[in-house]
Amino acid sequence: ESNIVGVVSVAQDVTETTKHDRAVKSMAQELRQLVDKANAPIFGIDMHGNVNEWNDKTAEITGYSKDEAMNKPLVSTFIVPKLRDSVQGVLDKALKGCETSNYDLEFRTKSNEIRHLLVNATTRRDPESNVVGVVGVAQDVTEAVERDVAVRSMARELRQLVDTANAPIFGIDVHGNVNEWNDKTSEITGFNREEAFTKPLVSTFIVPKLRQSVQDVLDRALKGDETSNYELEFRTKSNETRYLLVNATTRRDANNRVVGVVGVAQDVTEATKHDRAVASMARELRQLVDTANAPIFGIDIDGHVNEWNDKTAEITGFSKEEALNKPLISTFIVSNLRQSVQDVLDRALKGDETSNYELEFRTKTNEVRYLLVNATTRRDPESNIVGVVGVAQDVTVASLEFRTKTNEVRYLLVNATTRRDPESNIVGVVGVAQDVTVASKHDRAVKSMAQELRQLIDKANAPIFGIDVDGKVNEWNDKTAEITGYSREEALDKPLVSTFIVPQLRQSVQDVLDRALKDDETSNYELEFRTKTNEVRHLLVNATTRRGPENRVVGVVGVAQDVTEATKQDRAVKSVAQELRQLIDKANAPIFGIDVDGKVNEWNEKTAWITGYSREEALNKPLVSTFIVPQLRQSVQDVLDRALKGAETSNYELEFRTKTNEVRYLLVNATTRRDPESHIIGVVGVAQDVTEATKQDQAVKSMAQELRQLIDKANAPIFGIDVDGKVNEWNDKTAEITGFGKEEALNKPLVSTFIVPQLRQSVQDIMDKALKENETSNYELEFRTKENEIRYLLVNATTRRDSYSNVVGVVGVAQDVTDDRKHSQELRQMQYIRASQETKLEVERNM
């Protein structure tokens, strides 16, 4: 009859859905907070390129608040002009679904500074997967970029320093082929860089006799056993030989692997040739002394014989072995002359020399030989008196040449006297003679030796020159003429100082000569000679007082070494050292060092700037206890101790305590420091200040932990697979819903293990598409639980990528709609029952 008899309410239990909605809302709020407070800059634009996302970190970095940035066009407002087109291109692609990872962006801040951001541009989609904008998640790499720019600049500077260094620098790879060849090496050898590169060093450039030894040195260096001051003979392009003094240093890559050998050298060709010439001259002079036809003997400061040439041995009968180390006076001098001879020697040991002193020597056969001796003070290279040398003449017999019956010649010293008769008529001549045969022979030998010494001086390979008491040149050998360009005739009788000495040294040279004329000799005085072509030659001179036969000072003799090349080289090395010192002090990387006691002895400006301690405050302080945070002191001490034993450490992270008590993180290479003899004298640390990067890494790590916790504890099931379809993500909610713990699920094939059979193919298709970057949203999945129940999940299948944007798997973020599904089924069943009842009532009513 259609009368109203009441009200029927058909309800839906939406408790689970409401809880789910609230959980989603809570998660959204949490994610919003996560985005806003994230330690990484996150910003976004809408379809028109206007800013619609601007978290706190982006505001902090740029100086623009969220309110100032929102709705502003991102590109024209915040991007530097030169990058606007490329950034617009990246955003346009992202608005078409083509995302970009790790794009380097230069942001213009409010204070007009540039910040470098490394950005992942991600397409932003609404729930229906429509593109609605772009989100950029970034890292502020400004400090790293600036550091990289500084490092590249320093690398270029060091490359230029190596290429243009005034010392030859060359290197080989592990196969012995040339891979380093600077300008100086090219200049010295005549081979340019292109001709030398990739050539085998030893067989191409080393003289044959040294190839094996040089190969051994390089092989040792390739095993980390370095060699210092090894003399190498290089063959030049013009087939000359150059002598290089080389330090062979092991070359290592960033991972401390040996990749070759670098040789830093000094061209000692001139010095080597000079040393060989001096050694040759020394041998010649030794032979001259030993074989001279005049007796030459000497004593040390204790009066013991230390020089005894062949002629002395012949005259005395005592061999060199019998005489050496014997006291000269008591062994060889006749008793009545011992005191006077001792006085002569004592004066000579004080620098007061004696000429033409007659000495009576006692021979081995107890005969007496008369020697006329010049006693000369003997000095070492530092001009210290070390003994006395006697150059003598044997005047035992004193010269008319008589022909003997055996056709020999005897020399007689004759007084020819007129002989007269009683009437005083001249009737003849009487000769009263002395046989001076031995003395005449000796005189001729001395004259020969004098000629030989004159020739030796004139032809000596060292410059020898001299002046008289008026300062005028009276000695000028061939070598001096060759070096200066002035012949002997041009130089003799010219005032030495005003004619040949450069103006700035004239007064000091005059002082040296004046002192020598007063018997105050000078050794190793560096002199700058002006040559005929107006060049300057550097001579290292010993200025020796010259005396006449009566021991009067008659001038000065200078015996010199031409050290022009060595001086130029020393100045070049000094210049390089100053440049390297400036490079270290001004380097944009902190460089510090310690001595063997652990005390600071190197502290460049960058280290001072980073720590706040000036060089003066840091030097001589113990590094570890003063500047290292307590928890790292022992490990840092271990690193330094190892380096002091030659075991170097690379990329060691150090926490420095600054003057303001802050901590700076330095990435340090600890290198053993050695002196020229390769003795360890300390440790040098070359560092990079990675404080900002370390703090950023810690922030990223913290965010990653927070996101991991967010995923693991999320109220929605989240699971994932790798490219082989095996489970590699399984959060707590998924474990709760399925009953399988994380350990049980990981590495299991998702489809065959957890999906009901009738859906496996379709689910596999979904996963395969996602692995090809074709993502699926709101796909309903039937999971098989551990108790063999079915759970219905509404899943978004998202492609998972690594940091290089390579696809590495799929992540499913799901909603458990099992209860909604059951509720819908119950509702349909109730509707079916109600419809059946109403149909039955209608039938009964019609009956």
Buried (B, 14 or more C-beta within 10 A) or exposed (E): EEEEEEEEEEEEEEEBBEEBEEBEEEBEEEEEEBBBEBBBBBBBBBEEBBBBBBBBBBBEBBBBBBEBBEEBEBBEBBBEEEBBEEBBEBBEBBBEEEBBBBBEBBBBBEEEEEBBBBBBBBBBBEEEBEBBBBBBBBBBBBBBBBBEEBEEEBEEBEEEBBBEBBBBBBBBBEEBBBBBBBBBBBEBBBBBBEBBEEBEBBEBBBEEEBBEEBBEBBEBBBEEEBBBBBEBBBBEEEEEEBBBBBBBBBBBEEEEEBBBBBBBBBBBBBBBBBEEBEEEBEEEEEEBBBEBBBBBBBBBBEBBBBBBBBBBBEBBBBBBEBBEEBEBBEBBBEEEBBEEBBEBBEBBBEBEBBBBBEBBBBEEEEEEBBBBBBBBBBBEEEBEBBBBBBBBBBBBBBBBEEEEEEEEEBBBBBEEEEEEEEEEEEEEEEEEBBBBBBBBBBBEBBEEBEEEEEEBBBEBBBBBBBBBEEBBBBBBBBBBBEBBBBBBEBBEEBEBBEEBBEEEBBEEBBEBBEBBBEEEBBBBBEBBBBEEEEEEBBBBBBBBBBBEEEBEBBBBBBBBBBBBBBBEBEEBBEEBEEEEEEBBBEBBBBBBBBBEEBBBBBBBBBBBEBBBBBBEBBEEBEBBEEBBEEEBBEEBBEBBEBBBEEEBBBBBEBBBBBEEEEEBBBBBBBBBBBEEEBEBBBBBBBBBBBBBBBBBEEBEEEBEEBEEEBBBEBBBBBBBBBBEBBBBBBBBBBBEBBBBEBEBBEEBEBBEEBBEEEBBEEBBEBBEBBBEEEBBBBBEBBBBBEEEEEBBBBBBBBBBBEEEEEBBBBBBBBBBBBBBBEBEEEBEEEEEEEEEEEEEEEEEEEE
